[in-house]
Amino acid sequence: MNLTKEKLIALWKRRAEIFADEHNKAYVDRFEKINSIFDDLKGMEVEKCPSENKVVVKKTVGEVNSLEITEISCNDYFGIASDSRDFCQDRSRGEEPVKHMAESLSNNCDYWKIFIQDVGCLLSGYEFYPEIRNWYKMREEYRILSNTRSGYDDNGSLLTGGQYQAPSSQLSGNNYFFWVVETIKQIRSGEFKTSESKFVLSYPKDGKLKIENNQKEMLDKRFPYKFFYMWTHKDEVIHPFSLKAYKNFVTKKDFKYEFDQGMNQPYDDFKSKWKEYSESIIRMIKDADSSVEESVVISDLSKLISIIMVNDQDIKNIRDLIETGNKAIILWGPPGTGKTYQAMELVKEMLAIPDMGEKEKNEAEIEKYRFPKTENGSFDIVQFHPNYSYEDFVGGISPKLDGETLSYVLKVGRFKKFCDEASQNANKKFVFIIDEINRADLSAVFGELLYALEYRDRPISIPNFKDQFVIPSNVYIIGTMNNVDKSLVSFDLALRRRFGFYKVMPNLNVLESVLSDFITEKTLSQFVERCGYLNEKISNSKDQGLGLGEDYQIGHAYFLKIKDFLPDNNLSTKKMEDNSSAANLQGGNDFDTVDLTVFELEKLWVYHIEPLLEEYLGNKVDDENIKNKIKKFRDDFTKEFDA
C-alpha cells in the first residue's frame, strides 16, 4: 500500500470496520495483549539482593504474591549465560527457552508462569498463548528484533524465508524476564541509561559479542529500547506493535521519520524526537476528526498503523532478501498473486528507474534499462517452458539452415550474454528475471551453473566455449513460480538451496486500491468481502469448504479482471447527460464510478474463476458433492449486492 495522508485519514474513519474484520483479529488481539502486559508492568518492582544471589519481583497492585528467585548473579551482565538452569541453551536440544524459564522461575505460581511466558513471546515475536507450550510459533510481523544478520548488527531484512532467525528467537532465552521488567520500569521513569542496562542482545559466544560494551552499543540503536519507550509512553506517543509495522510506516514518503531511515537512531536521540513526530500525526488526525478524545486517537491510531503496516507487502523487504546470500530469489505462490509484477517492481527499485507519472511514459522509461542497454544498469526477462534448453540459456552448438545448406554454429545463450556484459560493468546492477522458472528442466538448463550461482566471480569452464564463464556479483536473479500448476517439475535440493524463497499470497487490499476509481465504495467493499470469503471456502474444509489449502487460493489478479467487464468509463459522462443508468453512477475522481451488478460478477465467474477451480479439482470436479459446493459458491459470489 502506498500510504498517503489522505489514505490514512480515510482508513481512520473506517477503523471500527477494520478492527472488527475477522482477518485482522490476530493483530487486534496482539495489540491488546501488549497493552495489557505494559499495564501489568506499571505495578511491578524488582528488588536485587546481590549478597544473597537473589531477586524479588513484586506486583504492587492486586493479590498476587511476590516472586522470589534464587541463584541469580545480579551484577554480571552475562550472568544468564552461566546459569546452571541453562536458559539460553541451543534450541536444537529440544527445549524452548521461553517454556523453560516460565516453568523454572515461576515457583509454580500460575500468574507468574504465564507472565514470564508472555514476556518471552513479546521479545521473540511469538504468538501469545493462554497455557504453557512445548513450542511457539514465530511470526515475522510480530518481531521487535530483525531476523537477519549483517556483521553483528542484527538489523537486516524483516523476512522469514531462508534467513537467519536466531537473534529474534533467542532474545528471550538470553534475558532474564525480570531484567526486562527492570529495563521497562527505568525507561518509564526516565532513569534508563543504555550503558548501565542489563538487557542482552545475544549470547556471548564469540568475537564482538563477548564484550559487554559492544552489545550495549549495538542495542543502543536497535528497536527493542525504542519499542519499550513507545509502549511505556503509550498515552503520549504512537506505539506500533512490532518492528515491521514501525519500519513500514516511518519509511513511507508522507510519514517519513528522517532520523531513523536506517533503523539505527540512538535511543536518547529517539526518545527526544519521537514525541514531536507523533504529535504531528496525531494533530493531523484530530484536525480531520475533532470529535475524538486525544487518548483514543493515540491508541486507535497506533492499532490502525500496526494492522495496515504488517499487511503491507513492502517491496523493500524482497529487496533485502535478494541482496543477501546468493543474490537469487524465487517469488512463489498461488496463481494470480502478482509475482511477475512484484519482480518488475523490484527491478524498478533496484535500478532506481524514475516514476514518470503516466503509464505510457513509465513503460518508455523502463525500456531504457532493458538489455542490451546498460548505461544505468540493466534487466532482462525470459520465460521458461518445457522445451527451453541449456543452449538457449547458456549456449552451445546449434544448427543453422542457410538455403539448402545445413551447418552448425556456436550460439551464445541469453544468460551468458547478460553475464558477460555485467562483468564489463561491475559498478552497475544487472537483474535477470526468469518467469515460470520451474516449467523447464532446471538441472538441464542450468547445468554446471549451479556452482557459479553460489560462488560468484569464480570462473568455470563450460562446454564448447574457450573462455571461462562467471556469474558476477552484480547479477541478481529473480524467478517466479506458480506452485500449484500440475505440469510443473519440482526444484531439486541442490538448486533450491541456491535461492531464497519469498511467498507471494493473495492481497485483497489491492482490489480496493485499484478498483476504487471505477467501482462505488458500497459495492466494492461487498465484492472484496466475497473474494475473501471464496478463498476461505477454497482453503478450509469447515462449513462445506473444499479444504484444498491456502496455496490453492485465487490471486487478486483474477479478481481484478472484473474491471474488464465494467461499462466503458469514458462514456460515463455521456450516460449521465442522457440520464441512462444515472442511478448507478456516482461522482468519482478521473472517472465516474459505477455499482457492480450481477452481470459483471457472472462474467468473472464463468470466464475466470470457475475454469480455475475446475483445474484445481481435476477429476474431483465430477463428484456430485463437489458440484453442489461449487454451485453454492457461485450463488453466493454472484448474488445481488445489499442495498
VEXPA-871987 format. One record per residue (C-alpha): residue in one letter; x negated, y negated, z; residue number from 1. Coordinates in nm, 3 decimals. Example, Ala and Ser with C-alpha at 12.3 -4.5 7.8 and 13.67 -1.06 7.14 Angstrom:
# VEXPA-871987
   code        xx        yy        zz   pos
      A    -1.230     0.450     0.780     1
      S    -1.367     0.106     0.714     2
# end
This chain:
# VEXPA-871987
   code        xx        yy        zz   pos
      M     0.000     0.000     0.000     1
      N    -0.125    -0.345    -0.093     2
      L    -0.005    -0.506     0.228     3
      T     0.064    -0.877     0.191     4
      K     0.203    -1.125     0.441     5
      E     0.538    -1.114     0.263     6
      K     0.548    -0.734     0.275     7
      L     0.459    -0.724     0.644     8
      I     0.740    -0.968     0.724     9
      A     0.982    -0.759     0.516    10
      L     0.871    -0.442     0.695    11
      W     0.903    -0.620     1.029    12
      K     1.266    -0.689     0.956    13
      R     1.314    -0.318     0.880    14
      R     1.113    -0.197     1.180    15
      A     1.409    -0.034     1.356    16
      E     1.471     0.179     1.046    17
      I     1.100     0.263     1.017    18
      F     1.073     0.359     1.385    19
      A     1.383     0.578     1.357    20
      D     1.263     0.756     1.042    21
      E     1.204     1.121     1.125    22
      H     0.889     1.124     0.911    23
      N     0.739     0.863     1.144    24
      K     0.843     1.032     1.467    25
      A     0.498     1.175     1.540    26
      Y     0.341     0.830     1.500    27
      V     0.603     0.662     1.717    28
      D     0.558     0.930     1.984    29
      R     0.181     0.887     1.967    30
      F     0.209     0.514     2.019    31
      E     0.448     0.550     2.312    32
      K     0.234     0.820     2.472    33
      I    -0.077     0.600     2.459    34
      N     0.131     0.317     2.602    35
      S     0.231     0.544     2.891    36
      I    -0.129     0.655     2.954    37
      F    -0.252     0.296     2.980    38
      D     0.036     0.210     3.213    39
      D    -0.073     0.501     3.434    40
      L    -0.432     0.382     3.424    41
      K    -0.333     0.046     3.572    42
      G    -0.265     0.220     3.903    43
      M    -0.585     0.422     3.925    44
      E    -0.909     0.365     4.111    45
      V    -1.235     0.558     4.112    46
      E    -1.448     0.583     4.424    47
      K    -1.802     0.713     4.381    48
      C    -1.991     0.883     4.663    49
      P    -2.344     0.937     4.523    50
      S    -2.484     1.071     4.853    51
      E    -2.224     1.349     4.850    52
      N    -2.222     1.400     4.473    53
      K    -1.852     1.333     4.487    54
      V    -1.593     1.124     4.303    55
      V    -1.241     1.049     4.422    56
      V    -0.973     0.936     4.176    57
      K    -0.676     0.765     4.340    58
      K    -0.335     0.687     4.196    59
      T    -0.215     0.383     4.387    60
      V     0.140     0.400     4.251    61
      G     0.367     0.697     4.315    62
      E     0.328     1.001     4.536    63
      V     0.052     1.187     4.352    64
      N    -0.233     1.299     4.578    65
      S    -0.583     1.167     4.524    66
      L    -0.815     1.392     4.326    67
      E    -1.149     1.481     4.486    68
      I    -1.416     1.615     4.252    69
      T    -1.746     1.750     4.381    70
      E    -2.083     1.843     4.231    71
      I    -2.095     1.522     4.029    72
      S    -2.417     1.337     3.953    73
      C    -2.279     0.986     3.997    74
      N    -2.590     0.792     3.898    75
      D    -2.706     0.999     3.600    76
      Y    -2.588     0.869     3.261    77
      F    -2.621     1.216     3.110    78
      G    -2.501     1.392     3.424    79
      I    -2.230     1.586     3.242    80
      A    -2.495     1.749     3.023    81
      S    -2.648     1.920     3.326    82
      D    -2.318     2.001     3.499    83
      S    -2.308     2.374     3.580    84
      R    -1.947     2.387     3.458    85
      D    -2.079     2.329     3.107    86
      F    -1.809     2.091     2.984    87
      C    -1.997     1.968     2.676    88
      Q    -2.079     2.315     2.555    89
      D    -2.100     2.425     2.194    90
      R    -1.739     2.471     2.075    91
      S    -1.841     2.779     1.878    92
      R    -1.846     2.965     2.211    93
      G    -1.469     2.964     2.200    94
      E    -1.364     2.742     2.493    95
      E    -1.224     2.397     2.423    96
      P    -1.388     2.126     2.644    97
      V    -1.056     1.944     2.697    98
      K    -0.890     2.258     2.837    99
      H    -1.199     2.349     3.038   100
      M    -1.221     2.007     3.203   101
      A    -0.846     1.990     3.275   102
      E    -0.849     2.328     3.447   103
      S    -1.179     2.284     3.631   104
      L    -1.137     1.931     3.771   105
      S    -0.765     1.911     3.848   106
      N    -0.766     2.111     4.175   107
      N    -0.461     2.294     4.036   108
      C    -0.250     1.976     4.053   109
      D    -0.013     1.975     3.755   110
      Y    -0.015     1.596     3.724   111
      W    -0.394     1.569     3.713   112
      K    -0.423     1.871     3.486   113
      I    -0.204     1.714     3.216   114
      F    -0.350     1.367     3.270   115
      I    -0.705     1.493     3.219   116
      Q    -0.589     1.675     2.906   117
      D    -0.420     1.358     2.780   118
      V    -0.740     1.157     2.822   119
      G    -0.934     1.422     2.629   120
      C    -0.677     1.429     2.349   121
      L    -0.689     1.049     2.329   122
      L    -1.068     1.046     2.295   123
      S    -1.085     1.321     2.034   124
      G    -0.786     1.233     1.818   125
      Y    -0.596     1.547     1.915   126
      E    -0.221     1.571     1.923   127
      F    -0.078     1.540     2.276   128
      Y     0.078     1.845     2.439   129
      P     0.301     1.889     2.748   130
      E     0.114     2.202     2.857   131
      I    -0.247     2.320     2.872   132
      R    -0.358     2.460     2.537   133
      N    -0.626     2.701     2.419   134
      W    -0.680     2.488     2.110   135
      Y    -0.590     2.140     1.993   136
      K    -0.506     2.001     1.651   137
      M    -0.716     1.704     1.546   138
      R    -0.564     1.454     1.304   139
      E    -0.782     1.205     1.121   140
      E    -0.521     0.931     1.160   141
      Y    -0.548     0.960     1.541   142
      R    -0.923     0.934     1.584   143
      I    -1.086     0.648     1.773   144
      L    -1.432     0.751     1.654   145
      S    -1.519     0.821     1.293   146
      N    -1.598     1.180     1.199   147
      T    -1.888     1.144     0.957   148
      R    -2.245     1.085     1.045   149
      S    -2.471     0.830     0.881   150
      G    -2.804     0.849     1.057   151
      Y    -2.692     0.835     1.418   152
      D    -2.433     0.559     1.397   153
      D    -2.129     0.791     1.366   154
      N    -1.949     0.521     1.175   155
      G    -1.890     0.653     0.827   156
      S    -1.580     0.775     0.650   157
      L    -1.248     0.845     0.818   158
      L    -1.182     1.151     0.608   159
      T    -1.145     1.506     0.732   160
      G    -1.224     1.735     0.439   161
      G    -1.580     1.858     0.424   162
      Q    -1.705     1.600     0.671   163
      Y    -1.897     1.619     0.998   164
      Q    -1.633     1.621     1.273   165
      A    -1.834     1.673     1.592   166
      P    -1.855     1.307     1.701   167
      S    -1.477     1.292     1.738   168
      S    -1.410     1.644     1.860   169
      Q    -1.681     1.637     2.127   170
      L    -1.634     1.282     2.255   171
      S    -1.404     1.426     2.522   172
      G    -1.650     1.702     2.611   173
      N    -1.933     1.457     2.668   174
      N    -1.744     1.225     2.906   175
      Y    -1.600     1.293     3.248   176
      F    -1.241     1.173     3.240   177
      F    -1.299     0.955     3.549   178
      W    -1.574     0.759     3.370   179
      V    -1.311     0.680     3.108   180
      V    -1.078     0.564     3.388   181
      E    -1.358     0.351     3.533   182
      T    -1.452     0.204     3.195   183
      I    -1.094     0.108     3.118   184
      K    -1.046    -0.047     3.462   185
      Q    -1.359    -0.262     3.417   186
      I    -1.251    -0.370     3.068   187
      R    -0.910    -0.471     3.203   188
      S    -1.063    -0.682     3.481   189
      G    -1.330    -0.840     3.259   190
      E    -1.616    -0.690     3.464   191
      F    -1.725    -0.445     3.196   192
      K    -2.081    -0.457     3.060   193
      T    -2.184    -0.217     2.785   194
      S    -2.537    -0.199     2.926   195
      E    -2.407    -0.063     3.257   196
      S    -2.139     0.173     3.120   197
      K    -2.137     0.546     3.196   198
      F    -1.950     0.620     2.874   199
      V    -2.144     0.858     2.647   200
      L    -2.135     0.867     2.267   201
      S    -2.287     1.209     2.204   202
      Y    -2.468     1.499     2.365   203
      P    -2.836     1.403     2.418   204
      K    -2.974     1.687     2.213   205
      D    -3.250     1.523     2.011   206
      G    -3.418     1.208     1.883   207
      K    -3.245     0.878     1.947   208
      L    -2.958     1.045     2.131   209
      K    -3.185     1.142     2.420   210
      I    -3.244     0.776     2.504   211
      E    -2.975     0.618     2.722   212
      N    -3.017     0.265     2.584   213
      N    -2.988     0.390     2.226   214
      Q    -2.649     0.544     2.298   215
      K    -2.534     0.228     2.473   216
      E    -2.645     0.013     2.179   217
      M    -2.456     0.237     1.936   218
      L    -2.141     0.234     2.147   219
      D    -2.153    -0.145     2.176   220
      K    -2.047    -0.168     1.810   221
      R    -1.824     0.138     1.788   222
      F    -1.447     0.137     1.806   223
      P    -1.375     0.307     2.145   224
      Y    -1.454    -0.004     2.352   225
      K    -1.252    -0.221     2.114   226
      F    -0.967     0.027     2.140   227
      F    -0.981     0.019     2.520   228
      Y    -0.984    -0.362     2.517   229
      M    -0.681    -0.388     2.288   230
      W    -0.476    -0.144     2.493   231
      T    -0.572    -0.286     2.834   232
      H    -0.459    -0.625     2.698   233
      K    -0.159    -0.487     2.512   234
      D     0.068    -0.767     2.639   235
      E    -0.157    -1.024     2.472   236
      V    -0.310    -0.878     2.153   237
      I    -0.229    -0.648     1.862   238
      H    -0.323    -0.290     1.952   239
      P    -0.321    -0.027     1.672   240
      F    -0.330     0.331     1.794   241
      S    -0.635     0.453     1.601   242
      L    -0.948     0.359     1.412   243
      K    -0.785     0.436     1.077   244
      A    -0.488     0.209     1.149   245
      Y    -0.723    -0.066     1.266   246
      K    -0.966    -0.032     0.975   247
      N    -0.699    -0.017     0.707   248
      F    -0.529    -0.326     0.849   249
      V    -0.824    -0.558     0.911   250
      T    -0.973    -0.488     0.567   251
      K    -0.655    -0.592     0.382   252
      K    -0.704    -0.913     0.186   253
      D    -0.418    -1.102     0.354   254
      F    -0.520    -0.987     0.703   255
      K    -0.896    -0.978     0.670   256
      Y    -1.071    -0.986     1.006   257
      E    -1.403    -1.109     0.876   258
      F    -1.606    -1.030     1.189   259
      D    -1.567    -0.651     1.166   260
      Q    -1.555    -0.557     0.798   261
      G    -1.845    -0.317     0.853   262
      M    -1.684    -0.173     1.168   263
      N    -1.991    -0.289     1.362   264
      Q    -1.888    -0.601     1.556   265
      P    -2.044    -0.605     1.906   266
      Y    -1.796    -0.562     2.188   267
      D    -1.846    -0.901     2.358   268
      D    -1.801    -1.080     2.027   269
      F    -1.491    -0.873     1.951   270
      K    -1.309    -0.950     2.274   271
      S    -1.370    -1.324     2.228   272
      K    -1.231    -1.327     1.873   273
      W    -0.964    -1.057     1.856   274
      K    -0.717    -1.255     2.069   275
      E    -0.731    -1.554     1.833   276
      Y    -0.690    -1.325     1.532   277
      S    -0.393    -1.150     1.694   278
      E    -0.225    -1.479     1.783   279
      S    -0.233    -1.596     1.421   280
      I    -0.048    -1.284     1.302   281
      I     0.196    -1.289     1.593   282
      R     0.270    -1.654     1.514   283
      M     0.343    -1.563     1.151   284
      I     0.599    -1.303     1.261   285
      K     0.759    -1.536     1.516   286
      D     0.793    -1.808     1.252   287
      A     0.984    -1.559     1.037   288
      D     1.189    -1.417     1.325   289
      S     1.214    -1.663     1.614   290
      S     1.485    -1.466     1.796   291
      V     1.247    -1.201     1.934   292
      E     1.050    -1.243     2.257   293
      E     0.673    -1.254     2.221   294
      S     0.617    -0.939     2.432   295
      V     0.847    -0.746     2.197   296
      V     0.674    -0.893     1.891   297
      I     0.330    -0.776     2.012   298
      S     0.445    -0.423     2.099   299
      D     0.665    -0.364     1.794   300
      L     0.417    -0.524     1.556   301
      S     0.134    -0.305     1.688   302
      K     0.352     0.003     1.648   303
      L     0.455    -0.102     1.297   304
      I     0.095    -0.165     1.190   305
      S    -0.008     0.174     1.329   306
      I     0.258     0.354     1.129   307
      I     0.219     0.181     0.793   308
      M    -0.160     0.180     0.803   309
      V    -0.210     0.550     0.874   310
      N     0.043     0.626     0.599   311
      D    -0.165     0.422     0.358   312
      Q    -0.380     0.615     0.107   313
      D    -0.675     0.385     0.104   314
      I    -0.900     0.434    -0.197   315
      K    -1.191     0.324     0.021   316
      N    -1.156     0.649     0.215   317
      I    -1.202     0.854    -0.102   318
      R    -1.497     0.638    -0.196   319
      D    -1.655     0.712     0.144   320
      L    -1.625     1.083     0.068   321
      I    -1.777     1.071    -0.282   322
      E    -2.070     0.863    -0.164   323
      T    -2.173     1.131     0.087   324
      G    -2.308     1.479     0.025   325
      N    -2.337     1.588    -0.336   326
      K    -2.155     1.286    -0.483   327
      A    -1.891     1.514    -0.630   328
      I    -1.530     1.542    -0.515   329
      I    -1.211     1.718    -0.615   330
      L    -0.877     1.538    -0.581   331
      W    -0.631     1.823    -0.541   332
      G    -0.266     1.868    -0.458   333
      P     0.082     1.932    -0.597   334
      P     0.177     1.818    -0.948   335
      G     0.263     1.453    -0.994   336
      T     0.083     1.310    -0.692   337
      G    -0.128     1.066    -0.893   338
      K    -0.463     1.243    -0.881   339
      T    -0.582     1.109    -1.217   340
      Y    -0.450     0.765    -1.122   341
      Q    -0.646     0.780    -0.795   342
      A    -0.956     0.884    -0.989   343
      M    -0.927     0.579    -1.215   344
      E    -0.862     0.354    -0.915   345
      L    -1.181     0.489    -0.764   346
      V    -1.369     0.414    -1.087   347
      K    -1.246     0.053    -1.075   348
      E    -1.351     0.026    -0.711   349
      M    -1.698     0.176    -0.760   350
      L    -1.780    -0.014    -1.079   351
      A    -1.627    -0.336    -0.942   352
      I    -1.405    -0.372    -1.251   353
      P    -1.217    -0.701    -1.204   354
      D    -0.838    -0.715    -1.191   355
      M    -0.726    -0.936    -1.480   356
      G    -0.369    -0.966    -1.352   357
      E    -0.194    -0.819    -1.657   358
      K    -0.167    -0.461    -1.775   359
      E    -0.299    -0.522    -2.129   360
      K    -0.590    -0.733    -2.006   361
      N    -0.675    -0.476    -1.741   362
      E    -0.684    -0.197    -1.999   363
      A    -0.910    -0.404    -2.222   364
      E    -1.140    -0.479    -1.928   365
      I    -1.163    -0.112    -1.832   366
      E    -1.271    -0.021    -2.187   367
      K    -1.575    -0.245    -2.144   368
      Y    -1.704     0.008    -1.890   369
      R    -1.624     0.325    -2.083   370
      F    -1.917     0.536    -2.201   371
      P    -2.129     0.478    -2.408   372
      K    -2.105     0.117    -2.287   373
      T    -2.345     0.090    -1.991   374
      E    -2.413    -0.278    -1.929   375
      N    -2.237    -0.281    -1.590   376
      G    -2.235     0.090    -1.516   377
      S    -2.012     0.334    -1.698   378
      F    -1.745     0.600    -1.671   379
      D    -1.619     0.877    -1.894   380
      I    -1.329     1.118    -1.871   381
      V    -1.280     1.466    -2.014   382
      Q    -1.001     1.717    -1.969   383
      F    -1.092     2.082    -1.922   384
      H    -0.892     2.363    -2.083   385
      P    -0.940     2.741    -2.123   386
      N    -1.145     2.700    -2.445   387
      Y    -1.379     2.436    -2.304   388
      S    -1.734     2.573    -2.314   389
      Y    -2.088     2.521    -2.192   390
      E    -2.177     2.396    -2.539   391
      D    -1.909     2.128    -2.515   392
      F    -2.018     2.020    -2.169   393
      V    -2.397     2.058    -2.166   394
      G    -2.496     2.157    -2.519   395
      G    -2.622     2.440    -2.736   396
      I    -2.630     2.589    -3.083   397
      S    -2.314     2.501    -3.274   398
      P    -2.202     2.596    -3.628   399
      K    -2.176     2.319    -3.888   400
      L    -1.997     2.356    -4.222   401
      D    -2.130     2.129    -4.498   402
      G    -1.925     2.201    -4.811   403
      E    -1.965     2.575    -4.860   404
      T    -2.288     2.587    -4.662   405
      L    -2.281     2.706    -4.302   406
      S    -2.568     2.601    -4.080   407
      Y    -2.642     2.587    -3.710   408
      V    -2.740     2.269    -3.530   409
      L    -2.833     2.178    -3.176   410
      K    -2.537     2.000    -3.020   411
      V    -2.580     1.771    -2.718   412
      G    -2.286     1.811    -2.481   413
      R    -2.079     1.528    -2.342   414
      F    -2.201     1.554    -1.983   415
      K    -2.568     1.581    -2.087   416
      K    -2.539     1.262    -2.294   417
      F    -2.382     1.092    -1.995   418
      C    -2.653     1.205    -1.752   419
      D    -2.937     1.121    -1.993   420
      E    -2.805     0.766    -2.024   421
      A    -2.757     0.738    -1.646   422
      S    -3.123     0.838    -1.598   423
      Q    -3.221     0.536    -1.802   424
      N    -3.005     0.305    -1.586   425
      A    -3.090     0.417    -1.234   426
      N    -2.965     0.097    -1.070   427
      K    -2.612     0.136    -1.211   428
      K    -2.331     0.371    -1.117   429
      F    -2.203     0.630    -1.363   430
      V    -1.874     0.803    -1.284   431
      F    -1.764     1.116    -1.473   432
      I    -1.401     1.226    -1.437   433
      I    -1.307     1.587    -1.513   434
      D    -0.929     1.608    -1.536   435
      E    -0.773     1.950    -1.467   436
      I    -1.117     2.076    -1.369   437
      N    -1.012     2.432    -1.287   438
      R    -0.838     2.504    -1.616   439
      A    -1.172     2.612    -1.763   440
      D    -1.405     2.900    -1.674   441
      L    -1.612     2.686    -1.439   442
      S    -1.902     2.925    -1.385   443
      A    -1.947     2.949    -1.761   444
      V    -1.906     2.575    -1.826   445
      F    -2.145     2.461    -1.551   446
      G    -2.398     2.744    -1.582   447
      E    -2.728     2.650    -1.418   448
      L    -2.593     2.302    -1.339   449
      L    -2.483     2.441    -1.001   450
      Y    -2.839     2.386    -0.884   451
      A    -2.862     2.038    -1.038   452
      L    -2.531     1.937    -0.876   453
      E    -2.676     1.997    -0.532   454
      Y    -3.032     1.883    -0.596   455
      R    -3.005     1.552    -0.773   456
      D    -3.301     1.412    -0.968   457
      R    -3.469     1.754    -0.974   458
      P    -3.531     1.873    -1.331   459
      I    -3.411     2.211    -1.453   460
      S    -3.462     2.397    -1.777   461
      I    -3.157     2.456    -1.993   462
      P    -3.128     2.685    -2.297   463
      N    -3.220     2.553    -2.643   464
      F    -3.347     2.215    -2.517   465
      K    -3.716     2.137    -2.499   466
      D    -3.685     1.860    -2.239   467
      Q    -3.577     1.938    -1.888   468
      F    -3.242     1.815    -1.763   469
      V    -3.147     1.633    -1.443   470
      I    -2.826     1.509    -1.289   471
      P    -2.945     1.176    -1.149   472
      S    -2.836     1.049    -0.808   473
      N    -2.641     0.761    -0.966   474
      V    -2.394     1.004    -1.130   475
      Y    -2.067     1.061    -0.943   476
      I    -1.827     1.338    -1.043   477
      I    -1.453     1.328    -0.977   478
      G    -1.247     1.634    -1.058   479
      T    -0.870     1.658    -1.043   480
      M    -0.690     1.982    -0.978   481
      N    -0.328     2.094    -0.968   482
      N    -0.342     2.374    -0.715   483
      V    -0.007     2.541    -0.791   484
      D    -0.044     2.594    -1.167   485
      K    -0.032     2.973    -1.216   486
      S    -0.262     2.950    -1.519   487
      L    -0.549     2.811    -1.316   488
      V    -0.855     3.002    -1.210   489
      S    -0.989     2.957    -0.861   490
      F    -1.313     2.792    -0.763   491
      D    -1.587     3.036    -0.675   492
      L    -1.754     2.966    -0.342   493
      A    -2.088     2.861    -0.492   494
      L    -1.920     2.585    -0.690   495
      R    -1.674     2.495    -0.415   496
      R    -1.942     2.406    -0.162   497
      R    -2.093     2.154    -0.403   498
      F    -1.775     1.944    -0.398   499
      G    -1.590     1.759    -0.127   500
      F    -1.215     1.813    -0.141   501
      Y    -0.956     1.541    -0.084   502
      K    -0.593     1.644    -0.076   503
      V    -0.351     1.409    -0.251   504
      M     0.007     1.465    -0.139   505
      P     0.335     1.304    -0.247   506
      N     0.359     0.946    -0.125   507
      L     0.719     0.830    -0.142   508
      N     0.620     0.480    -0.032   509
      V     0.502     0.439    -0.391   510
      L     0.862     0.465    -0.508   511
      E     0.965     0.157    -0.313   512
      S     0.658    -0.037    -0.427   513
      V     0.705     0.042    -0.797   514
      L     1.082     0.062    -0.833   515
      S     1.184    -0.236    -0.619   516
      D     1.153    -0.465    -0.922   517
      F     1.408    -0.257    -1.112   518
      I     1.648    -0.098    -0.864   519
      T     1.860    -0.260    -0.593   520
      E     1.741    -0.210    -0.237   521
      K     2.072    -0.046    -0.145   522
      T     2.043     0.243    -0.391   523
      L     1.663     0.260    -0.392   524
      S     1.648     0.335    -0.019   525
      Q     1.901     0.617    -0.064   526
      F     1.709     0.751    -0.366   527
      V     1.382     0.762    -0.168   528
      E     1.562     0.940     0.116   529
      R     1.695     1.203    -0.126   530
      C     1.349     1.259    -0.271   531
      G     1.210     1.321     0.076   532
      Y     1.500     1.550     0.163   533
      L     1.446     1.755    -0.155   534
      N     1.077     1.801    -0.074   535
      E     1.168     1.916     0.276   536
      K     1.403     2.177     0.129   537
      I     1.134     2.298    -0.110   538
      S     0.872     2.324     0.167   539
      N     1.072     2.470     0.455   540
      S     1.284     2.782     0.484   541
      K     1.507     2.637     0.755   542
      D     1.864     2.529     0.671   543
      Q     1.876     2.714     0.337   544
      G     1.543     2.577     0.215   545
      L     1.318     2.755    -0.036   546
      G     1.023     2.790     0.203   547
      L     0.757     2.751    -0.068   548
      G     0.523     2.543     0.148   549
      E     0.404     2.184     0.127   550
      D     0.182     2.248    -0.177   551
      Y     0.497     2.301    -0.385   552
      Q     0.649     1.962    -0.313   553
      I     0.735     1.737    -0.606   554
      G     0.493     1.449    -0.658   555
      H     0.607     1.090    -0.663   556
      A     0.514     1.058    -1.032   557
      Y     0.807     1.286    -1.119   558
      F     1.049     1.075    -0.918   559
      L     0.914     0.758    -1.079   560
      K     1.041     0.886    -1.413   561
      I     1.385     0.763    -1.304   562
      K     1.271     0.428    -1.444   563
      D     1.274     0.574    -1.796   564
      F     1.649     0.625    -1.772   565
      L     1.745     0.280    -1.643   566
      P     1.924     0.031    -1.869   567
      D     1.684    -0.192    -2.062   568
      N     1.582    -0.450    -1.803   569
      N     1.508    -0.704    -2.072   570
      L     1.878    -0.703    -2.157   571
      S     1.986    -0.775    -1.801   572
      T     2.034    -1.148    -1.854   573
      K     2.247    -1.090    -2.163   574
      K     2.455    -0.835    -1.975   575
      M     2.531    -1.091    -1.709   576
      E     2.621    -1.353    -1.968   577
      D     2.858    -1.105    -2.134   578
      N     2.997    -1.001    -1.793   579
      S     2.904    -0.648    -1.893   580
      S     2.838    -0.431    -1.585   581
      A     2.794    -0.757    -1.393   582
      A     2.898    -0.592    -1.070   583
      N     2.593    -0.365    -1.087   584
      L     2.337    -0.645    -1.134   585
      Q     2.161    -0.832    -0.856   586
      G     1.929    -1.131    -0.876   587
      G     1.572    -0.999    -0.894   588
      N     1.217    -1.119    -0.946   589
      D     1.094    -1.098    -1.303   590
      F     1.392    -0.883    -1.397   591
      D     1.741    -0.828    -1.266   592
      T     1.771    -0.515    -1.053   593
      V     2.040    -0.255    -1.111   594
      D     2.216     0.001    -0.899   595
      L     2.113     0.360    -0.964   596
      T     2.401     0.576    -1.081   597
      V     2.478     0.946    -1.113   598
      F     2.391     0.915    -1.483   599
      E     2.021     0.840    -1.415   600
      L     2.000     1.099    -1.137   601
      E     2.143     1.372    -1.360   602
      K     1.891     1.296    -1.634   603
      L     1.600     1.300    -1.392   604
      W     1.716     1.634    -1.253   605
      V     1.781     1.804    -1.587   606
      Y     1.473     1.682    -1.773   607
      H     1.209     1.684    -1.498   608
      I     1.298     1.827    -1.158   609
      E     1.485     2.146    -1.248   610
      P     1.225     2.268    -1.503   611
      L     0.950     2.218    -1.244   612
      L     1.144     2.411    -0.980   613
      E     1.201     2.695    -1.227   614
      E     0.828     2.704    -1.298   615
      Y     0.756     2.718    -0.924   616
      L     1.001     3.001    -0.867   617
      G     0.917     3.218    -1.168   618
      N     1.128     3.536    -1.178   619
      K     1.292     3.445    -0.848   620
      V     1.499     3.184    -1.029   621
      D     1.735     3.464    -1.144   622
      D     1.814     3.561    -0.787   623
      E     2.174     3.471    -0.706   624
      N     2.082     3.330    -0.364   625
      I     1.812     3.108    -0.518   626
      K     2.056     2.989    -0.784   627
      N     2.302     2.884    -0.516   628
      K     2.032     2.695    -0.328   629
      I     1.920     2.512    -0.643   630
      K     2.281     2.421    -0.721   631
      K     2.322     2.280    -0.370   632
      F     2.000     2.079    -0.408   633
      R     2.125     1.939    -0.738   634
      D     2.465     1.845    -0.597   635
      D     2.304     1.666    -0.301   636
      F     2.049     1.488    -0.520   637
      T     2.288     1.368    -0.792   638
      K     2.599     1.277    -0.591   639
      E     2.738     0.923    -0.583   640
      F     2.550     0.677    -0.363   641
      D     2.713     0.543    -0.049   642
      A     2.870     0.203    -0.095   643
# end
